Amino acid sequence: MTEPVKGPASYFPSIEKKHGRPIAEWKDLIRTSPLTKHMELVSWLKTEHGLGHGHANALVAHTLAEDRAA
């Protein structure tokens, strides 16, 4: 039996379903944005791409954590 996905990645299936883009595409958008601060990126995703706060926050948190770990 597999462990359920926890943390920001738990939002990914509903983000893909609701917004019709794969997570890799959202991460590319975040990484190529001139913005670098967490909340700036969250606000940008909400205003420019119509994401809700939870979805935007999950994408930004996961992407920035990946980049810090790399």
C-alpha positions as CSV (number, residue, x, y, z in Angstrom):
1,M,0.0,0.0,0.0
2,T,1.4,3.4,-0.9
3,E,1.5,6.4,1.4
4,P,-0.9,9.2,0.6
5,V,0.7,12.3,-0.8
6,K,1.1,15.0,1.9
7,G,2.0,18.7,1.9
8,P,1.7,21.0,-1.1
9,A,1.9,18.1,-3.6
10,S,-1.4,16.8,-2.3
11,Y,-3.1,19.7,-4.2
12,F,-1.5,18.8,-7.6
13,P,-4.3,16.5,-8.9
14,S,-7.0,19.1,-8.3
15,I,-4.9,21.9,-9.7
16,E,-4.4,20.0,-12.9
17,K,-8.1,19.0,-13.1
18,K,-9.4,22.5,-12.4
19,H,-6.9,24.6,-14.4
20,G,-6.1,22.2,-17.2
21,R,-2.3,22.5,-17.1
22,P,0.3,19.9,-16.0
23,I,2.2,20.7,-12.8
24,A,5.4,20.9,-14.7
25,E,4.0,23.8,-16.8
26,W,3.0,25.7,-13.7
27,K,6.5,25.2,-12.2
28,D,8.1,26.4,-15.4
29,L,5.9,29.6,-15.3
30,I,7.0,30.2,-11.7
31,R,10.7,29.6,-12.4
32,T,10.6,31.9,-15.4
33,S,8.8,34.7,-13.7
34,P,10.8,37.8,-12.8
35,L,9.3,37.6,-9.3
36,T,11.2,35.7,-6.6
37,K,9.4,36.2,-3.3
38,H,6.8,33.6,-2.2
39,M,3.9,35.9,-1.7
40,E,4.6,37.9,-4.9
41,L,4.5,34.7,-6.9
42,V,1.3,33.6,-5.1
43,S,-0.4,37.0,-5.8
44,W,0.8,36.8,-9.5
45,L,-0.7,33.3,-10.0
46,K,-4.0,34.4,-8.5
47,T,-4.3,37.6,-10.5
48,E,-2.8,36.6,-13.8
49,H,-3.8,32.9,-13.9
50,G,-6.9,32.7,-11.8
51,L,-5.7,30.3,-9.2
52,G,-7.1,30.2,-5.7
53,H,-4.9,31.0,-2.8
54,G,-4.4,27.4,-1.7
55,H,-3.5,26.2,-5.2
56,A,-1.1,29.1,-5.9
57,N,0.5,28.7,-2.5
58,A,1.0,25.0,-2.9
59,L,2.6,25.4,-6.3
60,V,5.0,28.2,-5.1
61,A,5.9,26.4,-1.9
62,H,6.7,23.1,-3.7
63,T,8.6,24.8,-6.5
64,L,10.7,27.0,-4.3
65,A,11.5,24.1,-2.0
66,E,12.6,22.0,-5.0
67,D,14.9,24.8,-6.2
68,R,16.5,25.3,-2.7
69,A,17.2,21.5,-2.5
70,A,18.8,21.4,-5.9
